[in-house]
Structure formats: structure tokens, C-alpha cells
């Protein structure tokens, strides 16, 4: 939205109810926000434009940063006769089985997979790997993803899906690759990769979710860690060429295999990554992915001037115990802490935190850290999480009313909330 204002583009934002209700959507003067029941439904999107009287407006392009609406945006663009990602290309970036088959054919090192056509019925699914990752065929953010090591695990996942009455039932069994998990954030134009910057998770996302460990990551430095870029470069470029992305930004996940150092492609999305990715890439490489996405969408080649920050740039997710959030440090208080350059909170006070997080995006908030070295970054992640936890107030779901009164009195003794009896005076 900032890029739209900078380049005199009047945006029409089709916004799902969750984002619309979040209070975080901001558009520049002249922009329009239209709430849509389901932005992954082309009918809903077209109907919303018609109701708003914008069906005959001449748009430049349609673009999305929402993973689940990539193919929708492609089809909507075709319906409106405007620039957008090709629908076939969009499918390669959404359906992980099509994606991996395409890359295997192109000779890109890729994890082996088996399609689970219906998770409700797995008795005939071959279990070809000692350890596998079970994931939705077109998911995102490690949602509904688990590790499978036996037939019993697969059958348990099937039963759980039946009990939950899951509607998304086509899954993928992917070979588990032991090693470091990396990501590449990049920009392509005219079918060529103009820029990509690498990052590394402190531990693989799935391991973090399985162990309920907070996620953190840092950007890899092309000057101080050139071997990482030398190893990843051919995989990144070959993958983007094979998948057919012409103009747009991308978020790619890959593994550096333990023992061999081999780079193995995992998956790629035709949008930028989450968890302060926009801020990290801007801080580390001086590349604005939001602006690049807009310019690519309207057919203008981004002018990318990479300036590598020699410091360590990374992100630390903030989490909390289950219960109702009463209060936490403000963004200003967080930014005032040493090494914190930016803070973003995703849930307001009053929000209820679940007893466990099930996706990489399930965070209370996130911090952008800039430190002198990797050791300092790692120590500051722990120190800042401890500092935040000491000041985070959550009313656990099992507290009695009396205990909740006591918690309130402890936090704000100057504001006495009393349940007293009328004495007639």
C-alpha cells in the first residue's frame, strides 16, 4: 500500500473478513477497501467488484501476497483482461505435487514425494520413506503439517482428520531431509532472477512446531557467507525458470542436507514470506519486496540497488502461555531495548492464546533484531523473550473468578474492582 502511494497507483483492495476485521488494513488516499466473504473464490471477488460499481473500471493488474489466493488472482486477472500471473504457473506455485514433479523433470534436486489423494483413506498409500512429512497439497505456513515415521502415524493422522471433519483432504508425503532449513526471498522480472537473499531458521519450522519451540531466523550475509550463496544460487535460479515465474516476488524453502551440504529444494511460493520478511530484507539488503511486487505486477522492472548491511539481521517470534492476554509491553518499549529495530504485535489485549501453536505464523508478535554478530543475535533472542515474558500478563483459562480478581489487583492496585455488599449507608 505504501508503494502504491509512492508510485501514484490507486489500489482496490479485496479483503477477506479476517483481515478486514483485524483493524490493521490501511490504504492510501484514493484507495478502496472491499470486504469479500472469501477471497479465494473468484465468484465472490467478481460479485464484490460489481456491487461496488467497479466492474467496468480499467485496472492495471491484479496481485496478491496471500498464499491461498495466488491462483484466484490469476483467474480473476484473466476474467478482467488485465496483467496477472499465468494460471498454469500459479498452480505450479500452489500444488506441491505438480511443483515437485516439474522440478524433478528439470533436474533440480528436490525431495521425493507421494500423493495422498484422500487423507480419510490411507490404507493403500505407499510409505516409501523411513521418515516423512505429511502436509496439505496446497497449504502454507506449516499448517496441518506433521512428521510420519510409521504406518501407525499415517493412520493416526487419518483418524484425526476424520474426527476434525477436515475439508482439505488431499495431502503430500514428503521425504524428510535432515539438515538446516534455509529460505530465499527474491524478485524475478522477464523470467530472470534480479535478486535473491538467503535466510536460515534457527531450527527447521516443523521441528519448532513439533517441539513447541518459538521460531527465530536470520538473514545470511553474501559477503561473510559466500559459500551459502554459491551453493544455493543454481537451485534458486533453476527452480524459478522451471516453474515459469515471469514477473513477481517469491519465497523459497530449501534444505542444506546434513553431512553432504547438498541443497535440496523443498517448496516455493509466488509471494513474499511472512514473519517480518519485508522488514528483514529491507534492513539487510535494502530491497523493498512490497514495492518490487507492485512494480512487477504492473509491468515495470524494479530498480534494485542491493546494499548489504554488514550486521546480523533477523527475526524473533514472541509467544505466550494459553489464556486471555491482559497486557504486554508496547511496541515503543520493545524498540527501546538494545538491538531491537522494529516490533510488530499481531494480537491485541483481550485475545485468547491457544494451548499450542500449529503454524509458523501463530505468533503473539515479532521483533526485528540487528546485532554485531551471530552469537550476539542468538543470546539477544533468548534475553528479549525472557524480558517480554516477565512483562506479559495472561489470565490462564483455568483461573477462578477470585484468582482473576487477585490478578487484576496485583497488576493495577490503584484501580480497585470490588464485589461488595450494599450496607445502607
KOLMIMAR-86346 format. One record per residue (C-alpha): residue number from 1; residue in three letters; x, y, z. Coordinates in steps of 0.25 Angstrom, whole numbers, plus 5000, padded with zeros to 4 digits. Example, Ala and Ser with C-alpha at 12.3 -4.5 7.8 and 13.67 -1.06 7.14 Angstrom:
2
num	residu	c1	c2	c3
1	ALA	5049	4982	5031 .
2	SER	5055	4996	5029 .
END
This chain:
425
num	residu	c1	c2	c3
1	UNK	5000	5000	5000 .
2	UNK	5012	5009	5003 .
3	UNK	5017	5006	4989 .
4	UNK	5004	5009	4983 .
5	UNK	5004	5023	4989 .
6	UNK	5019	5025	4985 .
7	UNK	5016	5021	4970 .
8	UNK	5002	5028	4969 .
9	UNK	4995	5015	4968 .
10	UNK	4981	5015	4973 .
11	UNK	4978	5002	4979 .
12	UNK	4965	4994	4980 .
13	UNK	4968	4984	4992 .
14	UNK	4959	4972	4992 .
15	UNK	4960	4968	5007 .
16	UNK	4955	4955	5014 .
17	UNK	4947	4957	5027 .
18	UNK	4958	4953	5036 .
19	UNK	4968	4963	5030 .
20	UNK	4956	4974	5029 .
21	UNK	4953	4972	5044 .
22	UNK	4967	4972	5049 .
23	UNK	4968	4987	5049 .
24	UNK	4982	4986	5042 .
25	UNK	4978	4989	5028 .
26	UNK	4982	5003	5023 .
27	UNK	4981	5009	5009 .
28	UNK	4986	5022	5004 .
29	UNK	4977	5033	5000 .
30	UNK	4969	5029	4987 .
31	UNK	4969	5015	4991 .
32	UNK	4957	5006	4993 .
33	UNK	4955	4994	5002 .
34	UNK	4944	4984	4999 .
35	UNK	4941	4973	5009 .
36	UNK	4940	4959	5002 .
37	UNK	4934	4947	5008 .
38	UNK	4944	4938	5002 .
39	UNK	4956	4944	4994 .
40	UNK	4960	4930	4989 .
41	UNK	4946	4930	4982 .
42	UNK	4946	4937	4968 .
43	UNK	4931	4938	4968 .
44	UNK	4932	4945	4982 .
45	UNK	4942	4955	4976 .
46	UNK	4935	4958	4964 .
47	UNK	4922	4960	4971 .
48	UNK	4928	4969	4981 .
49	UNK	4934	4978	4969 .
50	UNK	4920	4978	4963 .
51	UNK	4913	4982	4975 .
52	UNK	4924	4993	4977 .
53	UNK	4921	4998	4963 .
54	UNK	4935	4995	4959 .
55	UNK	4933	4984	4949 .
56	UNK	4936	4993	4937 .
57	UNK	4947	5000	4943 .
58	UNK	4960	4999	4935 .
59	UNK	4970	4992	4945 .
60	UNK	4985	4991	4942 .
61	UNK	4987	4978	4949 .
62	UNK	4983	4968	4960 .
63	UNK	4993	4964	4970 .
64	UNK	4993	4956	4984 .
65	UNK	5002	4954	4995 .
66	UNK	4992	4944	5001 .
67	UNK	4997	4930	4999 .
68	UNK	4983	4923	4997 .
69	UNK	4979	4934	4987 .
70	UNK	4990	4933	4977 .
71	UNK	4982	4924	4967 .
72	UNK	4970	4932	4969 .
73	UNK	4977	4945	4966 .
74	UNK	4982	4938	4953 .
75	UNK	4968	4934	4949 .
76	UNK	4962	4948	4953 .
77	UNK	4972	4955	4944 .
78	UNK	4968	4947	4932 .
79	UNK	4954	4949	4935 .
80	UNK	4956	4964	4935 .
81	UNK	4966	4964	4924 .
82	UNK	4978	4970	4931 .
83	UNK	4992	4967	4935 .
84	UNK	4994	4955	4945 .
85	UNK	5002	4943	4948 .
86	UNK	4998	4932	4938 .
87	UNK	4988	4922	4944 .
88	UNK	4996	4910	4940 .
89	UNK	5009	4916	4946 .
90	UNK	5001	4919	4959 .
91	UNK	4997	4905	4960 .
92	UNK	5011	4901	4960 .
93	UNK	5014	4910	4972 .
94	UNK	5001	4905	4979 .
95	UNK	5000	4890	4977 .
96	UNK	5013	4884	4983 .
97	UNK	5012	4871	4975 .
98	UNK	5011	4878	4962 .
99	UNK	5023	4887	4967 .
100	UNK	5032	4876	4971 .
101	UNK	5029	4868	4958 .
102	UNK	5032	4880	4950 .
103	UNK	5046	4882	4957 .
104	UNK	5049	4867	4957 .
105	UNK	5047	4867	4942 .
106	UNK	5056	4880	4941 .
107	UNK	5067	4873	4948 .
108	UNK	5066	4881	4961 .
109	UNK	5070	4874	4974 .
110	UNK	5056	4872	4981 .
111	UNK	5050	4864	4992 .
112	UNK	5043	4851	4988 .
113	UNK	5028	4851	4990 .
114	UNK	5016	4842	4990 .
115	UNK	5002	4848	4987 .
116	UNK	4991	4844	4997 .
117	UNK	4979	4846	4989 .
118	UNK	4969	4845	5001 .
119	UNK	4975	4846	5016 .
120	UNK	4962	4839	5020 .
121	UNK	4966	4827	5013 .
122	UNK	4981	4823	5014 .
123	UNK	4982	4808	5014 .
124	UNK	4987	4807	5000 .
125	UNK	4997	4819	5001 .
126	UNK	5011	4814	5000 .
127	UNK	5020	4818	5011 .
128	UNK	5034	4819	5004 .
129	UNK	5042	4827	5014 .
130	UNK	5047	4824	5028 .
131	UNK	5043	4838	5032 .
132	UNK	5033	4847	5024 .
133	UNK	5026	4860	5025 .
134	UNK	5011	4860	5023 .
135	UNK	5006	4873	5018 .
136	UNK	4994	4879	5011 .
137	UNK	4996	4878	4995 .
138	UNK	4994	4893	4995 .
139	UNK	4996	4898	5009 .
140	UNK	5005	4909	5015 .
141	UNK	5012	4913	5027 .
142	UNK	5014	4899	5032 .
143	UNK	4999	4898	5035 .
144	UNK	4993	4884	5037 .
145	UNK	5008	4878	5035 .
146	UNK	5013	4866	5043 .
147	UNK	5024	4856	5043 .
148	UNK	5021	4842	5040 .
149	UNK	5030	4830	5043 .
150	UNK	5021	4818	5042 .
151	UNK	5008	4813	5036 .
152	UNK	5002	4815	5050 .
153	UNK	5006	4830	5050 .
154	UNK	4999	4831	5036 .
155	UNK	4987	4824	5041 .
156	UNK	4986	4833	5053 .
157	UNK	4987	4845	5044 .
158	UNK	4976	4840	5036 .
159	UNK	4967	4837	5048 .
160	UNK	4970	4851	5054 .
161	UNK	4966	4857	5040 .
162	UNK	4953	4849	5040 .
163	UNK	4949	4853	5055 .
164	UNK	4952	4868	5052 .
165	UNK	4944	4867	5039 .
166	UNK	4955	4873	5031 .
167	UNK	4950	4878	5017 .
168	UNK	4964	4879	5011 .
169	UNK	4967	4864	5009 .
170	UNK	4978	4863	4998 .
171	UNK	4992	4863	5005 .
172	UNK	5006	4860	5001 .
173	UNK	5016	4851	5008 .
174	UNK	5030	4857	5006 .
175	UNK	5043	4851	5009 .
176	UNK	5049	4857	5022 .
177	UNK	5062	4863	5020 .
178	UNK	5071	4865	5032 .
179	UNK	5079	4878	5032 .
180	UNK	5078	4893	5032 .
181	UNK	5065	4899	5027 .
182	UNK	5068	4912	5018 .
183	UNK	5059	4921	5011 .
184	UNK	5061	4930	4999 .
185	UNK	5054	4943	4997 .
186	UNK	5055	4948	4982 .
187	UNK	5050	4957	4971 .
188	UNK	5048	4952	4957 .
189	UNK	5045	4960	4944 .
190	UNK	5045	4956	4930 .
191	UNK	5047	4942	4935 .
192	UNK	5060	4945	4941 .
193	UNK	5064	4946	4956 .
194	UNK	5068	4960	4958 .
195	UNK	5071	4958	4973 .
196	UNK	5070	4947	4984 .
197	UNK	5075	4948	4998 .
198	UNK	5076	4936	5007 .
199	UNK	5072	4933	5021 .
200	UNK	5073	4922	5031 .
201	UNK	5064	4917	5042 .
202	UNK	5070	4915	5056 .
203	UNK	5063	4901	5055 .
204	UNK	5054	4895	5044 .
205	UNK	5040	4901	5045 .
206	UNK	5034	4887	5046 .
207	UNK	5043	4883	5057 .
208	UNK	5040	4896	5064 .
209	UNK	5025	4893	5063 .
210	UNK	5026	4879	5067 .
211	UNK	5034	4883	5080 .
212	UNK	5026	4896	5082 .
213	UNK	5039	4904	5081 .
214	UNK	5038	4919	5077 .
215	UNK	5043	4921	5063 .
216	UNK	5054	4931	5060 .
217	UNK	5063	4933	5048 .
218	UNK	5073	4942	5042 .
219	UNK	5078	4946	5028 .
220	UNK	5090	4940	5022 .
221	UNK	5101	4950	5018 .
222	UNK	5106	4949	5004 .
223	UNK	5120	4955	5007 .
224	UNK	5122	4948	5020 .
225	UNK	5116	4935	5016 .
226	UNK	5118	4934	5001 .
227	UNK	5118	4919	5001 .
228	UNK	5104	4918	5004 .
229	UNK	5100	4927	4992 .
230	UNK	5109	4919	4983 .
231	UNK	5102	4906	4988 .
232	UNK	5088	4912	4987 .
233	UNK	5089	4920	4974 .
234	UNK	5088	4909	4964 .
235	UNK	5076	4903	4971 .
236	UNK	5069	4916	4973 .
237	UNK	5070	4921	4958 .
238	UNK	5067	4907	4952 .
239	UNK	5055	4906	4961 .
240	UNK	5049	4919	4957 .
241	UNK	5052	4916	4942 .
242	UNK	5045	4903	4943 .
243	UNK	5033	4908	4950 .
244	UNK	5031	4919	4940 .
245	UNK	5030	4931	4949 .
246	UNK	5032	4943	4939 .
247	UNK	5029	4956	4948 .
248	UNK	5028	4956	4963 .
249	UNK	5034	4953	4977 .
250	UNK	5036	4939	4982 .
251	UNK	5038	4932	4995 .
252	UNK	5046	4918	4994 .
253	UNK	5049	4908	5005 .
254	UNK	5061	4898	5003 .
255	UNK	5069	4889	5012 .
256	UNK	5084	4888	5013 .
257	UNK	5086	4873	5015 .
258	UNK	5093	4869	5028 .
259	UNK	5106	4862	5025 .
260	UNK	5107	4865	5010 .
261	UNK	5104	4880	5009 .
262	UNK	5095	4877	4997 .
263	UNK	5084	4888	4995 .
264	UNK	5070	4881	4993 .
265	UNK	5058	4889	4988 .
266	UNK	5046	4888	4998 .
267	UNK	5035	4897	4993 .
268	UNK	5033	4911	4987 .
269	UNK	5022	4922	4987 .
270	UNK	5019	4933	4977 .
271	UNK	5018	4943	4989 .
272	UNK	5028	4949	4999 .
273	UNK	5030	4941	5012 .
274	UNK	5024	4945	5026 .
275	UNK	5030	4947	5040 .
276	UNK	5035	4961	5037 .
277	UNK	5041	4957	5024 .
278	UNK	5038	4970	5017 .
279	UNK	5045	4977	5028 .
280	UNK	5057	4968	5029 .
281	UNK	5060	4968	5014 .
282	UNK	5059	4983	5014 .
283	UNK	5068	4984	5026 .
284	UNK	5079	4974	5021 .
285	UNK	5079	4976	5006 .
286	UNK	5072	4990	5004 .
287	UNK	5062	4983	4995 .
288	UNK	5047	4986	4997 .
289	UNK	5039	4974	4993 .
290	UNK	5026	4981	4994 .
291	UNK	5030	4991	4984 .
292	UNK	5036	4981	4975 .
293	UNK	5023	4972	4976 .
294	UNK	5015	4985	4971 .
295	UNK	5024	4989	4960 .
296	UNK	5025	4975	4955 .
297	UNK	5010	4973	4955 .
298	UNK	5008	4986	4946 .
299	UNK	5020	4982	4937 .
300	UNK	5031	4991	4942 .
301	UNK	5044	4986	4945 .
302	UNK	5048	4989	4959 .
303	UNK	5061	4997	4960 .
304	UNK	5068	4988	4971 .
305	UNK	5081	4994	4977 .
306	UNK	5086	4984	4987 .
307	UNK	5093	4990	4999 .
308	UNK	5097	4979	5009 .
309	UNK	5096	4982	5024 .
310	UNK	5109	4976	5030 .
311	UNK	5102	4974	5043 .
312	UNK	5093	4962	5046 .
313	UNK	5079	4964	5043 .
314	UNK	5068	4954	5048 .
315	UNK	5054	4952	5054 .
316	UNK	5050	4946	5067 .
317	UNK	5035	4942	5069 .
318	UNK	5028	4945	5082 .
319	UNK	5019	4935	5088 .
320	UNK	5011	4933	5101 .
321	UNK	5004	4923	5110 .
322	UNK	4990	4919	5108 .
323	UNK	4979	4929	5113 .
324	UNK	4974	4943	5111 .
325	UNK	4984	4954	5108 .
326	UNK	4983	4965	5119 .
327	UNK	4995	4973	5115 .
328	UNK	5009	4973	5109 .
329	UNK	5020	4983	5106 .
330	UNK	5017	4993	5096 .
331	UNK	5024	4994	5082 .
332	UNK	5031	5006	5087 .
333	UNK	5036	4999	5099 .
334	UNK	5041	4987	5091 .
335	UNK	5048	4996	5081 .
336	UNK	5055	5003	5093 .
337	UNK	5062	4990	5096 .
338	UNK	5076	4989	5091 .
339	UNK	5078	4982	5077 .
340	UNK	5063	4983	5074 .
341	UNK	5060	4991	5061 .
342	UNK	5045	4989	5060 .
343	UNK	5034	4982	5067 .
344	UNK	5020	4977	5062 .
345	UNK	5009	4971	5070 .
346	UNK	4999	4962	5064 .
347	UNK	4988	4961	5074 .
348	UNK	4982	4971	5083 .
349	UNK	4980	4971	5098 .
350	UNK	4967	4962	5101 .
351	UNK	4971	4952	5090 .
352	UNK	4971	4937	5095 .
353	UNK	4984	4930	5093 .
354	UNK	4983	4915	5089 .
355	UNK	4990	4904	5097 .
356	UNK	4999	4901	5086 .
357	UNK	5003	4907	5072 .
358	UNK	5000	4899	5060 .
359	UNK	5007	4908	5049 .
360	UNK	5019	4917	5047 .
361	UNK	5010	4929	5047 .
362	UNK	5004	4927	5060 .
363	UNK	5011	4937	5068 .
364	UNK	5007	4948	5078 .
365	UNK	5017	4957	5072 .
366	UNK	5031	4958	5065 .
367	UNK	5044	4966	5067 .
368	UNK	5054	4971	5056 .
369	UNK	5068	4970	5062 .
370	UNK	5081	4976	5057 .
371	UNK	5093	4971	5064 .
372	UNK	5108	4971	5063 .
373	UNK	5110	4956	5061 .
374	UNK	5102	4943	5061 .
375	UNK	5106	4940	5075 .
376	UNK	5100	4953	5080 .
377	UNK	5088	4951	5072 .
378	UNK	5085	4937	5078 .
379	UNK	5087	4942	5092 .
380	UNK	5078	4954	5090 .
381	UNK	5067	4946	5084 .
382	UNK	5067	4938	5098 .
383	UNK	5069	4950	5106 .
384	UNK	5058	4958	5099 .
385	UNK	5048	4947	5100 .
386	UNK	5051	4945	5115 .
387	UNK	5049	4961	5117 .
388	UNK	5036	4960	5109 .
389	UNK	5031	4948	5117 .
390	UNK	5033	4955	5130 .
391	UNK	5024	4966	5126 .
392	UNK	5014	4959	5118 .
393	UNK	5001	4957	5127 .
394	UNK	4992	4945	5123 .
395	UNK	4980	4941	5130 .
396	UNK	4981	4926	5129 .
397	UNK	4968	4919	5125 .
398	UNK	4967	4911	5138 .
399	UNK	4967	4922	5148 .
400	UNK	4955	4924	5157 .
401	UNK	4948	4937	5158 .
402	UNK	4955	4940	5171 .
403	UNK	4968	4938	5165 .
404	UNK	4965	4947	5153 .
405	UNK	4961	4958	5163 .
406	UNK	4974	4956	5170 .
407	UNK	4982	4957	5157 .
408	UNK	4975	4970	5154 .
409	UNK	4978	4976	5167 .
410	UNK	4993	4972	5166 .
411	UNK	4994	4978	5152 .
412	UNK	4987	4991	5155 .
413	UNK	4986	4993	5170 .
414	UNK	4982	5007	5168 .
415	UNK	4969	5003	5161 .
416	UNK	4961	4994	5171 .
417	UNK	4950	4986	5165 .
418	UNK	4942	4981	5177 .
419	UNK	4930	4972	5178 .
420	UNK	4924	4977	5191 .
421	UNK	4911	4978	5198 .
422	UNK	4902	4990	5200 .
423	UNK	4901	4993	5215 .
424	UNK	4890	5004	5214 .
425	UNK	4900	5016	5216 .
END
